[in-house]
Amino acid sequence: MLKVETVVFLSLVLDLFAFTIPLPLFPKLIQWYTNREISDPNGFLSQTLRFVSAIRGLLYKPSVHSQKWDVVLLGGLMGSVFSMLQFIVSPRIGSLSDKYGRKRVLLITMIGNILSALVWIKSTTFASYMLSRVIGGLSEGNVQLAIAILSDVTSPENRSKALAHVGIAFAICFCIGPPIGAYFASKPLPASTTFGLELNVYAVPAIITLILLTVETLFLVVALPETRGKGIKINPQKSQDKSAGGALKVSKTQSIEQRLQTLRSLRTLHLLFLGIFSGVEFTLTFLTFDLFDWNNKQNGMLIGSIGIISALLQGGYVRRATSKIGEGLMAQRGVSSCFLALVFLAILPVYANTNLSIAYRLLQLGAVCMAFTSATVVNSLTAYASLQCEEGGFDTTTGKPAKVHPQLAKGKALGEFRSSGQLGRAVGPLIACASYWTVGPTYTYATGAVAMLALSIHMRKIAQKRA
């Protein structure tokens, strides 16, 4: 029988593989819908593009790339809709998993994900495709429930090492998912296999997504046990004595109000960090296109290299070092690394027209720093948040379920933590785009660098504690 950690990791790989397949298709997909629907001025897509164009007109003067950037911004808005829906629904999914069990709620969310893929396959209008994104945004619960499940079955001392698997799964899938999606996007279904039905232009990637999600669901039905309240056996005397790594010591010596305050601080940090970092991620391809005239393949290699470095760091350095230095300090190091990345990117435009070799080297340094940030911050903050929660389980003295404070139940607390990050992902790219097009890359990244430095300094108090 597979260990729960292995089941969670494999299900995450399947889930995130399915999630990353459509990422490189957004611009071409919007272009396909535009060609089909542009003749209808009152259509949903035409109205949406007019709104995007109006927003762009407020931010910067029209250029030869205006229409292209409208498509890019619309792709960003589509991603923001998904993240905003996750911001709304994540706490509810977490609370339901506390009440009804992780496995049951996870399988219900998987049904929603499968429905989203089915709608995508048949979406021949922009409105129907957006419907599939809305269903997906309201249904996606695999990541947050995976974190809750891993928190259920691991001790505080081993929590960070187990949660590193989530980051490794992200890094692996963001390396292989987009290229797979781009490859199969050029392989349309033969007309003889569609039975006369009109399908989405990217029906093949959509079908692959559907297959992955279906396999994941069946795998979870067979292999995943229910973990809510079953992973930890609590001995009151021992729990007061243990302090390995500082983890249990902090959670037991702090009052409930102190732990709730720590969770509030971590949610704020998560929101601010991802608001800035997701903006950097989203505008990075703008930078390389504007300054180096890079194509999609070159940008894909850049993003892929960041993912590979991040996966290697998480599998090697982060999993081993976090237990020694603490989750707070590891997260602070990641934020400081992002500060350096933003400094390099802010300087880069100065050399783009005078010394390309220096400009490329600055881009490489920035990419490495971003990879270190990707490998450390979110996982460390998540682990830190999980260690503030009640462990649950059963009291070994009475045999009864341990009492859990409702605000410190893992599903609810970690759902609210993830929700804050999704809000950052929803607004960060839009603010970064507005700044990039209004004041340019140097001022945009320099402002981000100052914000990251301030965030790193603010994290000193958390970094000094062992979560």
TADAHU-V894762 format. One record per residue. N is the residue number from 1. SS is DSSP state (H for helix, E for strand, L for the rest). D_LAST is the distance of its C-alpha to the last C-alpha in Angstrom with 1 decimal. Layout:
n=[N/N]
ss=[SS/SS]
d_last=[D_LAST/D_LAST]
This chain:
n=[1/2/3/4/5/6/7/8/9/10/11/12/13/14/15/16/17/18/19/20/21/22/23/24/25/26/27/28/29/30/31/32/33/34/35/36/37/38/39/40/41/42/43/44/45/46/47/48/49/50/51/52/53/54/55/56/57/58/59/60/61/62/63/64/65/66/67/68/69/70/71/72/73/74/75/76/77/78/79/80/81/82/83/84/85/86/87/88/89/90/91/92/93/94/95/96/97/98/99/100/101/102/103/104/105/106/107/108/109/110/111/112/113/114/115/116/117/118/119/120/121/122/123/124/125/126/127/128/129/130/131/132/133/134/135/136/137/138/139/140/141/142/143/144/145/146/147/148/149/150/151/152/153/154/155/156/157/158/159/160/161/162/163/164/165/166/167/168/169/170/171/172/173/174/175/176/177/178/179/180/181/182/183/184/185/186/187/188/189/190/191/192/193/194/195/196/197/198/199/200/201/202/203/204/205/206/207/208/209/210/211/212/213/214/215/216/217/218/219/220/221/222/223/224/225/226/227/228/229/230/231/232/233/234/235/236/237/238/239/240/241/242/243/244/245/246/247/248/249/250/251/252/253/254/255/256/257/258/259/260/261/262/263/264/265/266/267/268/269/270/271/272/273/274/275/276/277/278/279/280/281/282/283/284/285/286/287/288/289/290/291/292/293/294/295/296/297/298/299/300/301/302/303/304/305/306/307/308/309/310/311/312/313/314/315/316/317/318/319/320/321/322/323/324/325/326/327/328/329/330/331/332/333/334/335/336/337/338/339/340/341/342/343/344/345/346/347/348/349/350/351/352/353/354/355/356/357/358/359/360/361/362/363/364/365/366/367/368/369/370/371/372/373/374/375/376/377/378/379/380/381/382/383/384/385/386/387/388/389/390/391/392/393/394/395/396/397/398/399/400/401/402/403/404/405/406/407/408/409/410/411/412/413/414/415/416/417/418/419/420/421/422/423/424/425/426/427/428/429/430/431/432/433/434/435/436/437/438/439/440/441/442/443/444/445/446/447/448/449/450/451/452/453/454/455/456/457/458/459/460/461/462/463/464/465/466/467]
ss=[L/L/L/H/H/H/H/H/H/H/H/H/H/H/H/H/H/H/H/H/H/L/H/H/H/H/H/H/H/H/H/H/H/H/H/H/H/L/L/L/L/L/L/H/H/H/H/H/H/H/H/H/H/H/H/H/H/H/H/L/L/L/L/L/L/H/H/H/H/H/H/H/H/H/H/H/H/H/H/H/H/H/H/H/H/H/H/H/H/H/H/H/H/H/H/H/H/H/H/H/L/H/H/H/H/H/H/H/H/H/H/H/H/H/H/H/H/H/H/H/H/H/L/L/L/H/H/H/H/H/H/H/H/H/H/H/H/H/H/L/L/H/H/H/H/H/H/H/H/H/H/H/H/L/L/H/H/H/H/H/H/H/H/H/H/H/H/H/H/H/H/H/H/H/H/H/H/H/H/H/H/H/H/H/H/L/L/L/L/L/H/H/H/L/L/L/L/L/L/L/L/L/H/H/H/H/H/H/H/H/H/H/H/H/H/H/H/H/H/H/H/H/H/L/L/L/L/L/L/L/L/L/E/E/L/H/H/H/H/H/H/L/L/H/H/H/H/H/H/H/H/H/H/L/L/H/H/H/H/H/H/H/H/H/H/H/H/H/H/H/H/H/H/H/H/H/H/H/H/H/H/H/H/H/H/H/H/H/H/H/H/H/L/L/L/H/H/H/H/H/H/H/H/H/H/H/H/H/H/H/H/H/H/H/H/H/H/H/H/H/H/H/H/H/H/L/H/H/H/H/H/H/H/H/H/H/H/H/H/H/H/H/H/H/H/H/H/H/H/H/H/H/L/L/L/H/H/H/H/H/H/H/H/H/H/H/H/H/H/H/H/H/H/H/H/H/H/H/H/H/H/H/H/H/H/H/L/L/L/L/L/L/L/E/E/L/L/L/L/L/E/L/L/L/L/H/H/H/L/H/H/H/H/H/H/H/H/H/H/H/H/H/H/H/H/H/H/H/H/H/H/H/H/H/H/H/H/H/H/L/H/H/H/H/H/H/H/H/H/H/H/H/H/H/H/H/H/H/L/H/H/H/H/H/L/L/L]
d_last=[31.9/29.1/25.5/23.6/21.4/24.7/26.3/23.5/23.7/27.5/27.6/25.4/27.7/30.7/29.3/28.1/31.3/33.3/31.3/31.9/35.6/36.9/34.9/37.7/40.4/39.8/42.3/45.1/44.5/44.9/47.9/49.5/49.1/50.5/53.6/54.1/53.6/54.4/58.0/56.7/55.9/54.7/52.4/48.7/48.0/50.6/49.3/45.7/46.9/48.9/45.8/43.9/46.9/47.2/43.6/44.1/47.3/45.5/43.1/45.4/49.0/50.3/50.5/51.8/48.4/48.2/48.7/46.4/43.5/44.3/43.6/40.3/39.2/40.2/38.1/35.1/36.0/36.1/32.5/31.5/33.2/31.2/27.9/29.1/30.0/26.5/25.1/27.5/27.2/23.6/22.5/25.7/25.2/21.8/23.4/26.3/24.3/22.7/26.3/28.4/26.2/24.4/27.5/30.1/28.5/27.7/31.4/32.6/30.8/32.3/35.7/35.1/34.2/37.3/39.4/38.1/39.3/42.6/43.2/42.4/45.1/47.7/46.6/49.7/49.0/46.2/45.7/45.2/42.7/40.7/40.9/39.3/36.4/36.0/36.0/33.4/31.2/31.4/31.0/28.2/25.4/24.7/21.6/19.7/21.0/20.2/16.5/17.0/19.0/16.7/13.9/16.8/17.8/14.8/12.7/8.9/9.6/11.8/10.4/10.0/13.4/15.0/14.1/15.6/18.8/18.9/18.9/21.5/23.6/23.6/24.7/27.4/28.8/29.0/31.0/33.4/33.7/35.3/37.9/38.8/39.3/41.4/43.5/44.4/45.0/48.2/49.3/50.8/52.0/55.7/57.7/59.1/55.7/54.9/57.7/58.9/55.6/54.2/50.7/48.1/48.8/45.6/46.2/45.5/41.8/41.5/43.0/40.6/37.7/39.3/39.7/36.1/34.8/37.4/36.5/32.8/33.8/36.0/33.5/30.9/33.6/34.5/31.3/28.3/27.9/26.5/22.9/22.1/21.4/22.7/20.0/18.3/20.5/19.1/20.4/19.7/20.4/18.3/15.3/15.5/16.0/13.5/10.6/10.7/8.1/6.4/4.9/8.0/8.6/6.4/7.7/11.1/11.6/11.0/14.1/14.7/15.8/12.7/10.6/13.6/13.7/10.1/11.5/14.7/13.3/11.6/15.0/16.9/15.2/15.9/19.4/20.2/19.0/20.8/23.8/24.3/23.5/25.6/28.4/28.4/28.5/31.3/33.4/33.1/36.1/38.1/37.7/38.9/41.8/42.9/42.8/43.5/45.1/42.9/43.7/41.5/41.4/40.3/37.5/36.5/36.3/34.1/31.6/31.9/31.2/27.9/26.9/28.0/26.2/22.9/23.4/24.1/21.1/18.8/20.8/20.9/18.6/15.4/15.1/15.6/13.9/10.4/9.8/11.3/10.0/6.4/6.2/6.8/9.6/11.0/11.4/13.1/15.3/16.4/17.3/19.2/20.9/22.1/23.5/25.5/26.7/28.0/29.7/31.5/32.5/33.8/36.0/37.2/39.9/41.6/42.5/43.2/46.9/47.5/45.5/44.2/42.9/40.5/39.6/38.7/36.7/34.7/34.1/33.0/30.5/29.2/28.9/26.9/24.4/24.1/23.6/20.7/19.2/20.0/18.2/14.9/14.1/14.5/13.0/9.7/9.6/10.8/8.3/5.5/8.4/9.3/6.6/7.9/11.2/13.6/14.1/17.8/20.2/22.9/23.1/24.8/26.8/28.4/28.1/27.4/24.7/21.6/21.7/19.2/18.9/20.6/18.2/15.2/17.1/15.6/18.7/19.2/15.7/15.2/18.9/18.5/15.7/18.1/21.0/19.8/19.6/23.1/24.5/23.5/25.2/28.2/29.0/27.7/30.5/33.2/32.3/32.1/35.5/37.0/36.0/37.0/40.4/41.0/40.0/39.5/36.7/36.5/35.8/33.5/31.2/31.5/30.3/27.4/26.6/26.6/24.4/21.8/22.0/21.5/18.4/17.0/18.0/16.5/13.0/13.1/11.5/8.3/8.8/9.3/6.0/3.8/0.0]
